[in-house]
């Protein structure tokens, strides 16, 4: 119905990105009849604004993080939910009858969807900011779910688990939320048929989801996102909302702190000017759509504490490698900082945007071709051995 999608931005510098300050976002109510996340985020806004300057944790969080909060991604669906129901209503969908969490480009297969206005607005939003960490709030279960939601043989889906290159980080993020929630960590399902050990699950292990926002953020947005299912009842009675807020308050704050995991920095040229589109990734966990620096030459990599080799690459020049020991700096509200300088580079580089084709589909086909070639070599070797 032409409704806008509203976002409130909080931080010391809310009107613009500031170098070194990571961008974080919460999105709720993309299924219009799943209302707990919408209400919890409104409570969170009030909590952050009220406690800034008084609570030292909230103050440091807002001084060192730019926080974006979208309470509802599907206002039409919310308005259409005339008869609240714990399990299902037509308000799940947008005005065009589309499920917004099946409406994004998929990294594994062509899902042939008509991209909706809400989806397009969020995709443009993701591309316009340097989001590092995000969570998408839903209802209908009580669990923290993480990438990948879809998968194929290249990510291990044949074994029932679709593993992202940063699987260890995703497990940490999911546990951070579940163990700071009042009861999610207990792993109890909403009925006797399903439980979630430690209150977390790999998305694909739970059920395969094609065209989800979570995978889109990670593959094309360079943003780690998990999905938070906050209530067994999708549209609970009003008198339960305060308890939902209390159950989630600590977890919401602790999760935001995780945007300061890992390492960050800038890539510059011989004159100290930023180099956009330089590839910066940790060795051993490259992404099918390489993680690149933004227009300010900035990179942000979420990594657990440990030793890593960071590889910075400017197309046409020799890569720079740096071995770093990354501590847990979340309590200090600042990831480890390390800058790369390419003294031989004197001009900005521009790289083509990552294609929207199913990237992991291409990876699977490449892997299959490699296996076929290897089997061919083995067959020839065996044949020759038999001849002699």
C-alpha positions as CSV (number, residue, x, y, z in Angstrom):
1,X,0.0,0.0,0.0
2,X,3.0,2.3,-0.5
3,X,4.0,2.2,3.1
4,X,7.7,3.1,3.8
5,X,10.0,0.8,5.6
6,X,11.3,2.8,8.6
7,X,14.8,2.5,10.1
8,X,16.0,4.2,13.2
9,X,19.8,4.7,13.4
10,X,21.5,5.1,16.8
11,X,25.0,6.0,17.7
12,X,27.4,8.8,18.3
13,X,27.4,9.5,14.6
14,X,23.9,8.4,13.5
15,X,23.6,10.4,10.3
16,X,26.7,9.0,8.5
17,X,29.3,6.3,8.4
18,X,32.5,7.1,10.3
19,X,35.7,5.3,9.5
20,X,36.5,2.5,12.0
21,X,32.9,2.4,13.4
22,X,31.2,-0.9,12.4
23,X,27.6,-1.0,11.1
24,X,25.1,-3.3,12.8
25,X,21.4,-4.0,12.1
26,X,18.3,-5.7,13.5
27,X,15.3,-6.4,11.2
28,X,12.0,-7.8,12.4
29,X,8.5,-8.7,11.2
30,X,9.4,-9.7,7.7
31,X,6.6,-12.2,8.2
32,X,3.8,-9.8,9.2
33,X,2.1,-12.2,11.6
34,X,5.3,-12.8,13.6
35,X,5.0,-9.9,16.0
36,X,7.3,-10.5,19.0
37,X,10.4,-9.2,17.2
38,X,8.7,-6.0,16.2
39,X,7.7,-5.2,19.7
40,X,11.0,-6.3,21.2
41,X,12.9,-3.9,18.9
42,X,10.7,-1.0,19.9
43,X,11.6,-1.8,23.5
44,X,15.2,-2.0,22.6
45,X,15.2,1.4,21.0
46,X,13.7,2.9,24.2
47,X,16.2,1.0,26.3
48,X,19.2,2.3,24.3
49,X,18.1,5.9,24.1
50,X,17.1,6.0,27.8
51,X,20.3,4.5,29.1
52,X,22.8,6.4,26.9
53,X,25.0,8.5,29.1
54,X,23.9,6.6,32.2
55,X,24.7,3.0,31.6
56,X,28.4,2.5,30.8
57,X,27.9,-0.5,28.6
58,X,25.1,1.1,26.5
59,X,27.1,4.3,26.3
60,X,30.3,2.6,25.0
61,X,28.2,0.4,22.6
62,X,26.6,3.5,21.0
63,X,29.8,5.5,21.0
64,X,31.6,2.7,19.0
65,X,28.8,1.2,16.9
66,X,26.3,2.5,14.4
67,X,23.1,0.6,15.1
68,X,20.3,0.3,12.5
69,X,16.9,-1.0,13.7
70,X,14.0,-1.8,11.4
71,X,11.1,-2.9,13.6
72,X,9.0,-4.1,10.6
73,X,10.0,-5.2,7.1
74,X,6.4,-6.2,6.2
75,X,4.0,-3.5,7.5
76,X,1.3,-4.6,5.0
77,X,1.4,-8.1,6.4
78,X,1.2,-6.9,10.0
79,X,-1.8,-4.7,9.2
80,X,-3.5,-7.6,7.4
81,X,-3.3,-9.9,10.5
82,X,-6.8,-9.1,11.7
83,X,-7.3,-12.3,13.7
84,X,-4.1,-13.0,15.7
85,X,-3.0,-16.7,15.7
86,X,-0.2,-18.5,17.3
87,X,0.5,-20.6,14.3
88,X,-0.4,-19.1,10.9
89,X,-2.3,-16.3,9.1
90,X,-2.3,-14.7,5.7
91,X,-0.4,-11.8,7.3
92,X,2.8,-13.9,6.9
93,X,2.9,-12.6,3.3
94,X,3.2,-9.1,1.9
95,X,0.3,-7.4,0.0
96,X,1.2,-9.3,-3.2
97,X,1.0,-12.7,-1.4
98,X,4.7,-13.2,-1.4
99,X,6.9,-14.7,1.4
100,X,9.7,-12.1,1.8
101,X,12.0,-14.7,3.3
102,X,11.9,-16.7,0.1
103,X,12.3,-13.7,-2.1
104,X,16.0,-12.9,-2.2
105,X,18.5,-14.1,-4.8
106,X,19.8,-17.5,-3.8
107,X,23.4,-18.5,-3.7
108,X,22.8,-22.1,-4.6
109,X,20.0,-22.2,-7.2
110,X,17.8,-20.0,-9.4
111,X,14.6,-19.5,-7.4
112,X,12.8,-17.6,-10.1
113,X,11.0,-15.1,-7.9
114,X,9.5,-11.7,-8.6
115,X,11.6,-9.5,-6.3
116,X,9.2,-7.5,-4.1
117,X,9.4,-3.8,-3.3
118,X,10.3,-4.6,0.3
119,X,13.0,-7.1,-0.7
120,X,14.4,-4.6,-3.2
121,X,14.5,-1.8,-0.6
122,X,16.4,-4.1,1.8
123,X,18.8,-5.2,-0.8
124,X,19.6,-1.6,-1.8
125,X,20.0,-0.8,1.9
126,X,22.5,-3.7,2.4
127,X,24.5,-2.5,-0.6
128,X,24.5,1.1,0.6
129,X,26.0,0.5,4.0
130,X,29.0,-1.5,5.2
131,X,27.0,-3.9,7.5
132,X,29.2,-6.2,9.5
133,X,26.7,-8.1,11.7
134,X,22.9,-8.5,11.6
135,X,20.0,-10.5,13.0
136,X,16.6,-11.2,11.6
137,X,13.9,-11.7,14.2
138,X,11.1,-14.2,13.7
139,X,8.5,-16.2,15.6
140,X,7.2,-19.7,15.7
141,X,10.1,-21.4,17.5
142,X,12.7,-20.7,20.1
143,X,16.1,-21.0,18.5
144,X,19.1,-19.2,16.9
145,X,19.6,-20.4,13.4
146,X,22.7,-19.7,11.2
147,X,24.0,-20.0,7.7
148,X,23.6,-21.7,5.4
149,X,19.8,-22.0,5.0
150,X,20.3,-23.6,1.6
151,X,23.1,-25.8,0.3
152,X,24.6,-28.4,-2.0
153,X,27.3,-31.0,-2.0
154,X,30.0,-28.2,-2.1
155,X,28.8,-27.1,1.4
156,X,28.2,-30.5,2.8
157,X,24.4,-30.7,2.5
158,X,24.6,-34.4,1.6
159,X,25.4,-34.9,5.3
160,X,22.5,-32.7,6.4
161,X,24.6,-29.6,7.4
162,X,25.4,-26.8,5.0
163,X,28.6,-25.3,6.3
164,X,29.7,-21.7,5.7
165,X,33.4,-20.8,5.5
166,X,32.9,-19.0,8.8
167,X,31.0,-21.8,10.5
168,X,32.9,-21.4,13.8
169,X,31.9,-17.7,13.9
170,X,28.3,-18.4,13.2
171,X,28.1,-21.1,15.9
172,X,29.7,-18.6,18.3
173,X,27.2,-15.9,17.3
174,X,24.2,-18.2,17.7
175,X,25.4,-19.4,21.1
176,X,26.0,-15.8,22.2
177,X,22.3,-15.1,21.8
178,X,21.0,-18.4,23.1
179,X,23.1,-18.4,26.3
180,X,22.2,-14.8,27.1
181,X,18.5,-15.5,26.5
182,X,16.4,-16.4,29.5
183,X,15.7,-19.9,28.2
184,X,16.7,-20.4,24.6
185,X,19.9,-22.2,25.6
186,X,17.9,-25.0,27.2
187,X,17.1,-26.2,23.7
188,X,13.5,-27.1,24.4
189,X,11.3,-27.2,21.3
190,X,7.8,-25.8,21.0
191,X,6.5,-29.4,21.0
192,X,7.7,-32.9,21.6
193,X,8.8,-33.5,18.1
194,X,11.8,-31.2,17.9
195,X,14.6,-30.0,20.2
196,X,17.6,-27.7,19.6
197,X,20.7,-28.6,21.6
198,X,22.1,-25.4,23.2
199,X,19.3,-23.5,21.5
200,X,21.0,-23.2,18.1
201,X,20.7,-24.9,14.7
202,X,22.3,-24.8,11.3
203,X,19.6,-23.5,9.0
204,X,19.8,-26.3,6.5
205,X,19.8,-28.9,9.2
206,X,16.5,-27.6,10.4
207,X,14.9,-27.2,7.0
208,X,16.1,-26.2,3.6
209,X,15.2,-22.6,2.7
210,X,15.6,-21.1,-0.7
211,X,15.9,-17.4,-1.3
212,X,16.4,-16.4,2.4
213,X,17.6,-13.1,3.7
214,X,20.2,-14.7,6.0
215,X,22.2,-16.3,3.2
216,X,21.9,-13.2,1.0
217,X,23.4,-11.0,3.7
218,X,26.4,-13.3,4.1
219,X,27.2,-14.0,0.4
220,X,26.4,-10.7,-1.2
221,X,26.3,-8.2,1.6
222,X,29.5,-9.3,3.4
223,X,27.4,-9.2,6.5
224,X,27.1,-12.1,9.0
225,X,23.4,-12.6,9.8
226,X,21.6,-15.1,12.0
227,X,17.9,-15.7,12.3
228,X,16.4,-15.5,15.8
229,X,13.1,-17.3,16.5
230,X,11.8,-15.7,19.6
231,X,8.5,-17.2,20.4
232,X,6.5,-20.4,20.0
233,X,3.4,-18.3,19.5
234,X,3.7,-16.1,16.5
235,X,1.2,-13.5,17.7
236,X,0.9,-13.8,21.5
237,X,-1.4,-11.8,23.7
238,X,-0.4,-8.2,24.6
239,X,0.1,-9.0,28.3
240,X,3.0,-11.3,27.4
241,X,5.1,-8.7,25.6
242,X,6.8,-7.4,28.7
243,X,8.1,-10.9,29.5
244,X,9.4,-11.4,26.0
245,X,11.3,-8.1,26.3
246,X,12.8,-9.2,29.6
247,X,13.7,-12.6,28.2
248,X,15.6,-11.0,25.3
249,X,17.0,-7.8,26.7
250,X,20.5,-9.1,27.7
251,X,20.9,-11.3,24.6
252,X,20.1,-8.4,22.3
253,X,22.8,-6.2,23.8
254,X,25.4,-9.0,24.0
255,X,24.8,-10.0,20.4
256,X,25.4,-6.4,19.3
257,X,28.8,-6.4,21.0
258,X,29.9,-9.2,18.7
259,X,30.2,-6.7,15.8
260,X,33.6,-5.9,17.4
261,X,35.0,-9.4,17.0
262,X,38.0,-10.0,14.8
263,X,40.0,-7.4,12.8
264,X,39.4,-4.2,10.9
265,X,41.4,-1.6,9.1
266,X,42.0,0.3,5.9
267,X,43.8,-0.4,2.6
268,X,45.6,2.7,1.2
269,X,47.8,3.6,-1.7
270,X,51.2,5.4,-1.9
271,X,49.6,8.7,-1.0
272,X,47.5,7.4,1.8
273,X,44.3,7.5,-0.2
274,X,41.8,4.6,0.4
275,X,41.7,1.8,-2.1
276,X,38.1,0.5,-2.6
277,X,37.4,-3.0,-3.8
278,X,40.7,-4.5,-2.5
279,X,40.1,-8.1,-1.4
280,X,40.8,-8.7,2.3
281,X,40.2,-12.2,3.7
282,X,41.7,-14.6,6.2
283,X,43.5,-17.5,4.6
284,X,41.6,-20.7,4.6
285,X,38.1,-19.0,4.7
286,X,37.7,-17.3,1.3
287,X,34.2,-16.5,0.2
288,X,32.7,-17.3,-3.3
289,X,32.0,-13.6,-3.5
290,X,35.3,-12.1,-2.2
291,X,35.0,-9.7,0.7
292,X,36.2,-6.3,-0.5
293,X,37.0,-2.9,1.0
294,X,34.3,-0.2,0.8
295,X,34.7,3.3,-0.7
296,X,36.8,4.3,2.4
297,X,39.2,1.4,1.8
298,X,37.8,-0.2,5.0
299,X,37.5,-3.9,5.8
300,X,35.9,-5.7,8.7
301,X,36.4,-9.4,9.3
302,X,34.6,-11.2,12.1
303,X,37.0,-13.8,13.5
304,X,37.2,-15.7,16.8
305,X,40.3,-15.2,18.9
306,X,43.3,-17.0,17.4
307,X,46.2,-16.7,14.9
308,X,45.3,-15.9,11.3
309,X,47.0,-14.9,8.1
310,X,45.2,-12.0,6.6
311,X,45.6,-11.6,2.8
312,X,45.1,-8.2,1.2
313,X,45.0,-8.2,-2.6
314,X,44.7,-5.3,-5.1
315,X,44.2,-6.6,-8.6
316,X,47.4,-6.5,-10.6
317,X,49.7,-6.2,-7.7
318,X,51.4,-8.7,-5.3
319,X,49.3,-9.7,-2.4
320,X,50.3,-8.6,1.1
321,X,50.1,-11.2,3.9
322,X,50.1,-10.4,7.6
323,X,50.1,-13.0,10.5
324,X,48.0,-11.6,13.3
325,X,47.1,-12.8,16.8
326,X,43.5,-11.7,17.3
327,X,42.3,-11.3,20.9
328,X,38.7,-11.1,22.1
329,X,38.1,-7.3,22.0
330,X,34.3,-7.3,22.3
331,X,34.5,-6.0,25.9
332,X,36.7,-3.1,24.6
333,X,34.2,-2.3,21.8
334,X,36.9,-2.3,19.1
335,X,38.2,-5.1,16.9
336,X,41.9,-5.4,16.4
337,X,43.1,-2.8,13.9
338,X,45.6,-3.4,11.1
339,X,46.1,-1.3,8.0
340,X,47.6,-2.3,4.7
341,X,49.5,0.1,2.4
342,X,50.3,-0.6,-1.2
343,X,53.1,1.9,-1.9
344,X,53.3,0.9,-5.6
345,X,49.6,1.6,-6.2
346,X,48.8,5.2,-7.2
347,X,45.3,4.9,-8.6
348,X,41.9,3.7,-7.4
349,X,40.9,0.3,-8.5
350,X,37.4,-0.6,-9.5
351,X,36.1,-4.2,-9.6
352,X,33.0,-5.6,-11.1
353,X,30.2,-6.2,-8.6
354,X,29.7,-9.8,-7.6
355,X,27.3,-11.6,-10.0
356,X,23.8,-12.5,-8.7
357,X,24.0,-16.0,-10.3
358,X,23.9,-18.9,-7.8
359,X,27.5,-18.8,-6.8
360,X,27.6,-22.0,-4.9
361,X,25.9,-23.7,-7.8
362,X,28.9,-22.8,-9.9
363,X,31.3,-24.0,-7.2
364,X,29.5,-27.4,-7.1
365,X,29.7,-27.8,-10.9
366,X,33.4,-26.9,-10.8
367,X,34.1,-29.4,-8.1
368,X,32.2,-32.1,-10.0
369,X,34.2,-31.3,-13.1
370,X,37.4,-31.6,-11.1
371,X,36.3,-35.0,-9.7
372,X,35.4,-36.2,-13.2
373,X,38.8,-35.2,-14.6
374,X,40.6,-36.9,-11.7
375,X,38.6,-40.1,-12.2
376,X,39.5,-40.0,-15.9
377,X,43.2,-39.8,-15.0
378,X,42.8,-42.7,-12.6
379,X,41.0,-44.8,-15.3
380,X,43.8,-44.2,-17.8
381,X,46.5,-45.1,-15.2
382,X,44.7,-48.3,-14.3
383,X,44.2,-49.2,-18.0
384,X,47.9,-48.7,-18.7
385,X,48.9,-50.8,-15.6
386,X,46.7,-53.7,-16.9
387,X,48.3,-53.5,-20.4
388,X,51.7,-54.1,-18.8
